[in-house]
Amino acid sequence: MGIFVKVATAGEISANSGKLVEAGGKQIALFHVEGKYYALDNNCTHRGGPLSEGEVMGAEVECPWHGAHFNLESGHAVRPPAAAGVACYPVRQQGQDIEVEV
């Protein structure tokens, strides 16, 4: 079991968008969708594109480099060219603090 690390505050990330954060020495893409927060490894498994800069479409994020899609809840790759998923991290909100478990 990891520890929860504060990475952002509520209101810092616009709805249906992402932000690059760092926790535990890892680059993590933090997303805010319909009042919930999701955290994935930032680098696409296809060619390393920055998922934090991708377009959020419902429960998925699209890699801005080559169009691979990843599920925000599980990290699974759901559309090529990525064949493998990315790590997914638990997120919690404590008051105004957004924390990711690493």
N, C-alpha and C positions, 0 to 999 in steps of 0.2 A: 504494500500500500504506500502511495506517495504522500506528499504534503501539498496542501493548497497554497498557491502563491497569488497575491493580488497582481493583476495585469492591466486593469482598467477600472473606470468608474462608470456607473450607469449614465447614459446620456452622451458618453464619449464616442459611441459608435452609432451612426445613423441606422435607422431601420433598413433591413434588406441590403446590408453592406458588410464589409469585412475590414479588419485592421491587423497589421502585423504587430505582434507582441513577443516578448522574450520571457521565458520562465525556465528555470533549471538548466540553463545553457542551451535551450532549444528555441528555434524560431517557430512560432505558432500563429496560425491564421485564426483569429477570433471573429465570429460572425454573430450578428444580431438579427433574428428573424421572428417576426410576430411575437415580440416580447420575451423570446427565449434566446439563450446564448449557446453557441457551439464552438468547439475548438478542434482543429485538425493540424497535422504537420503542414507547414507552409509550402513545401516543395512538392510539385506534381511528380508522380512516379514515372511519367513518360520522358520528360526532358528537364525537369526541375523548375518549371514555371512557378511564379509566385501566386499561390491560390488566394492570398489575402487581397490581391488586386483583381480577382475574378468577379464576374457577374453572378449574383445570387438569383436563382430561379426556383422559387418554392423551397423545397427541402434539399436543393442541390446547388453546388457552386461549379462554374465553368472555368477551367484554366484559361487565362488570357492568351497563352502562347499558341496552343494547338487545339483547343476546344474540348478536351476531356472533361467529363463530369464526375463529381464525387458527391456521395450522399453525406449531408451534414451531420446526421445522427450516428452513422456507423463508420464513415470514412471509406466505404466501399466504392470502387470505380464502377460507374454505371453506364459510361459511354466511352468508346475508344477515342483516341489512341492509347490511353492508359490501360494497362492490363491488370495492374495491381493497385490495391487501395492504399490509403495513407493512415497513419496512426490517428486515433481519435482520443481526446482527453475529456474527463469529466469536468464540468463547469458548474459553479454555484454562485449565487448572488447573496452577499451578506450586507444588508443595508444598501448602501450605494456602491460597494466594492464588488467587482467581478473577479472571481478567483478561478484558476485552473489548477487541476491536480497533476503534478509531475513526479 
